[in-house]
Amino acid sequence: MTARSVGLPSTVSGSGLPARVTIWEVGARDGLQNESSVVDVAVKLEFLDRLADAGLSVLEATSFVHPKWVPQLADAEQLLAGLEQRAGVSYPVLVPNERGLDRALAAGVRHIAIFGSATETFANKNLNRTLDEQFAMFEPVVTRARKEGLDVRAYVSMCFGDPWEGHVEPAQVVSVGTRLLDMGCSQLSLGDTIGVATPGQVEAVVGGFPSVDNLAVHFHDTYGQALSNTLAALRLGVTTVDSSAGGLGGCPYAESATGNLATEDLVWMLDGLGVEHGVDLDKLVATSAWMAERLGRPSPSRVVRALAG
């Protein structure tokens, strides 16, 4: 059964919505890094190729985090060496520090992302830095990358809630994000790392920035709010949304977290709103069903389950 055979939702007027949204696909990195077992590099390469064939134009390919911390992505150099990059498709990678940048430059990467924190506790636990010290770690990475002509994105985690600190003040998120943008990052991805955000919080955080032009959103679906939060961000003018094919990925900081917003669920909603995105839903569903078979479990995406059976 295909999306066309069952019929897509009716298009609504979509007042205040962007005409087009860029989907930043994180399944190959953020999704697979949370797997309990290591996925073979050949499977990862086919996964990326299938995602590109489905029309996704931004595919976060891997991470240069130390293999000790993320063994699932220890094959980063091997993957990039075997990757047949498509014209018109960007393949950013995550780098944690200058050593990661060295590896990325050696691999010929042209687009990187760094990963910061909006809270003191998570900065300490994830980066072994204080909230302020993280900027000293990122600055040489961003400066060198920009001198080399690389584009740099910044992720900010715990933007809406922290499992140790609880509620996160929007002003704190804006302060952290602004420092990263001023450092030279071209885009800021606001992460709901434990999936506790609500549309009201999204309005407060996104609305705290002077401009949404360089903002993206990254929602987890722990409480089933990822799509409603995404819609709230779109109505505020955000035009880049992170998602993961098949809903791959989990959150190690929230019990029973269900992982990233599924790209198929996002595409279904965007189709219903009449917002362009360039993705072939049938090909994407087939890709996620294929990957689910290789992982040995059904996809958590509701759209994949509905269309693939």
N, C-alpha and C positions, 0 to 999 in steps of 0.2 A: 504494500500500500504506500502511495506517495502523498506528499503534502497536497499536490494538485488534485489527486483523486478524491480526497476527503473534503477539499475546499478549505481555503484560508479564512481567518476571521474577517469580518467586514471592515473595510477601511473607514476610519473616522476622520473628522476634520483635522485633528492634531494641532489645534491652535497653540502657538508658542513653541512647537517642537522644531528641532532642526530638520532640514530637508534630507540630510545624509549623516550617517554615523559611521565612524571608523571602529571596527571591532579589533581589539588588541588580543589576539589569541594566545593564551598562556598554557594550554594543555601539555605541550611537549616539555615545558620547564616546570612551572608551578604545579601542574598536575602530576607528572610522572615522578617528581622528586619526593612525593609523599607515599609512593608505593613501597610496600614492605619488601618486595623483591626487585632486583635490577632487571629492567627491560632490555633486551638485546638491541644493540645499536642498529642492526638492520631493520628491526621493527620500528624504531624511532625514525629512521630515515624515510621509511615508507609512510609512516604517519604524517610527517611533515609534507611529503610530496602529495599525499591525498588531501591534506588541508589546503595546500596551495591550489590544487585542482578544483577544490570547492569554491574558490574565489576569495579566500581570506588573504588580505594584503599585508598583514603584520603577524609574523609567527615568532614568538619568543622561543628561541631554539634550545638553549641550554644555559648552564651557569658555570662560572669559573670559581665557585666556592671550593675550599679545600676538600678533596675526596673523603677525608676522615669524617667530615661533618655531613656531607651529602654524597654517599657512595653511589646512589642511583644515577648521579650525573658525572661520575668519575671519567666517563668516556667523552668529555666535551671536545677535546682536540680531534679524536677519531671521528666523531659525528660531523664536525665542521669540515674536516678533510673530505668526507664522503658525500657531503651535501651538494646537490645540484640546485643552485639557487635560481629561482625563477625571476625573469624580468618583471619589474613592478612590485616585487614582494620584498619586504624588509625582514631581516632575521636578527633582531637584537638578542644580546646575551646579558645575563646578570653578572656583575663583578662586585666583590665585596671590599676590595682594597687594591693597593698598587700592584701587589703580586698578581692578583686576578686580572688587572689591566694589562700587565706584561704578557700574560698568556693570551688575552684577547687580541692584542696588537699582533702578536706572533702568528695568530691564526687568521689574520686579515679581516677581523671584525670591523664594521663601520658604524655600529650602533650599539651602545651599551646602556645598562640601567644599574643604578645603585639602590640600596635598600636601607632606609632610615626608619626612625621611630618617632612617634609623637609623644611618647611617655618616657619618664625616667626609668621605671622598672624594666620595661621591655628593652630599652637601650642597653641596660646593664646585663640582662639575661641573654639577649640575642647578639649584641655587639661587644660586650665586655667594656662598655664605655658609659660615661654619664651622658645625659641628654645633650649637654654642651660639647663634650669631648667628641661626639660623633662627627661634628662638623669639621674638626681638625683632621679626622681620618678621611673624610670625603673630599676635602678641598684639593689635595694634590692629585687625586684621581680625576676629578672633574677638570681641573686646570690642564693636566697633561692630555687628557682625552680631547678636549677642545682644541688644543694646539695641534694635535694630530688630525684634526678635521672630523672627529667622531661626533655624532649626535649623542646626547646624554639625557636619559630620563631618570627621574627620581621617584621611587616608591616611598610612601610614608605609611607605616603600619599603625594600628591601634588608633585610628582617627575618630572612632565613634564610641569606643569602649575598650577597657583593658581588664583582663581577668584578675589582676592584682590591685589596680587602682580604681576600678569602676569607671564612672562617667569621666569622659575627657572633655574639657572645656574647648569649645570651638576656637576661641582666641589662641589657645596653645597650639592647635593644629595649624592655624593661619601663620603663627610666628615661625614654627618649624618649616612649613612649606615655603614661606617667603624667603627665608635664609637660603634654602636650597635653590630656589629660582634665581636669587641674586648671585649665587655662586656660579651660575652659568648653565644650570639644567634647563632644557628646552620644554620639558613637560613634567607635570607633577601628578602622580597617580595616588588618589586618596583611598586608603585601604580600610575596609571594615573587616579586620583580620579575624575576629571571632563571631562575626555575623549577627551583631546585636543592634545594628542601626535601624532607625525608622525614618520614614519620609520627612518628618519634622526635623530630625537631627540633620538629615542631609541638607535641608534648606538652610539650617543654621550654619553648618560648616562651609558649604559651597558659597553661600551668600556672604560669608565673612571675607572672602577674597575680593580684591578690587576688580578683577577680571576673571572670566571663566575660560578665556581663549586658550590657556596652556594647562587646563585641568583635565584629568581623566578620573574615572571612578572604578573601584575594584571591590565588588561585594561578594560576601559569602552568604550562603542561604540557610544558615543554622536555624533561624526562626521563620523561614519562608518569606522573607521580606526583600530578597535580592531584586526581583523584578519591580516591585513598587518603589524601592529606593532608586533603581535605575531610572524609572519614569520621572521621579521627582528631580533627579539630576538633569535629565534631558530638558525638562520644562524650564530649568534655570539656564539653559544654553550650553551645557556640556555636550561635546560631540565625539568623545572617545570613551569607549566602554571596554574594560577588561572582561574576558570570559574564558571558559575552558570547555573544549569540545567534550561532549558527553558528561559534563559536570565533574571531570577528573579533578582530583586534589582533595585534601582534607585540611583541617585546622588542628594542629597539635595542642593548641592552647584553650580549646573549649570542648568539654565533654559532649559527645554525640554530634559534633559539628558535621555538616553534610557537604562541606567543600564549596568550591567556586560556583558562581553563577554559570549554568550550562549555556554554551553558545547557541545550541538549538532552541532553547527556551527564549533566549534573547532575540534570535532571528524571528521566531514565530510572533513575538510581541511587536517587533519593528514592522513586520509585514502587515500586521493588523492595524498599525498606526499610519501606514503609508510612508514610512521613513526608509529611504534607500540605504543599502549596506553592501551590495555586490556579492552576496553569498548565495550559493545554490543549496537550498535546504536539503533536498533529497540526497545530494552527494555528501553533505556533511553528516546527515543521519547514518548513511551507509558507512562512512568512515568511523563514526563513534561505535556503531554496532560491531564493526570489524575489530576495533581496538578492545572492546569489551570481551570479545571472544578470546583474545590473546591474554587478557588479564584474568580470565576465568570467572567473571562475575557480570551481572547485568549493569547497564549504565544507569546512574541515578537520575539522568535527565528525563523529565516527564514527557517531553516531545519525542525523544528517541524511543521511549517505551511505547508511546502511542502509535508511532509510525512504523517502527521496526518490529513491534510485537514482543 
